[in-house]
Amino acid sequence: MSIAQNLTQVLAGIRQAAERAGRDPATVRLVAVSKTKPAEMINQALDAGQVLFGENYVQEAQAKIPQVGPGPCWHFIGHLQSNKAKVAAQLFDLVQTVDRLKLARALERHAGQAGKTLEVLLQVNVGGEVQKAGCSPAEAPALAQAVAEMPHLRLRGLMTMPPFFDQPERVRPFFAELRELAERLRPDLPPGSMDELSMGMSGDYPAAIEEGATLVRVGTAIFGSRGY
């Protein structure tokens, strides 16, 4: 199937999951994960109406984003080292993976130098997996407060990469935990700070939507498997 046909299928899946949960499908946005995929494939998705794309590697995005040109909205969804914060702050509209104060401060400084307000999500490691990035749920309140006070960052919500299971239903409690954490944080933060929940990928996005996801990150189901 073509990229356009794949997109149609994924968007139909998003709509069905939202309707099952009694939600307006317009409250869920698709992030097309374009890592390792060439600019030409991104342009095919753009031509089919997709505007929101996610990249995992700063260096790859640095080469690719200018090739694609104007049109897309770019989210950074990979692990971000503080020494890459300057380029990330310049390139991206939103960084989904802020998980420590040092990184937040670096993004704040570079966004200010670039004369922009950078939207960010806090990455929370709800599964407590040592091999995965993300602050712990216990660390999230203090980090959220600190980020909310930074003038060149705009906190928009939370993101997680839960443990991998073959059955999407087994991931559901981790999605629910992220939603509940956002609900606990919301009263103490500026309005709009906890509006976004980025969770769910190609294998489990319907369950994520049913648990409250507003952003789902889907790559393989749109662009096909990746060759590394």
Secondary structure by P-SEA (a helix, b strand, c coil): ccaaaaaaaaaaaaaaaaaaacccccccccccccccccaaaaaaaaaacccbbbbccaaaaaaccccccccbbbbbcccccccaaaaaaaccccccccccaaaaaaaaaaaaaacbbbbbbbbbccccccccccccccaaaaaaaaaaacccccccbbbbbcccccccccaaaaaaaaaaaaaaaccccccccccbbbbbccccaaaaaaacccbbbbcccccccccc
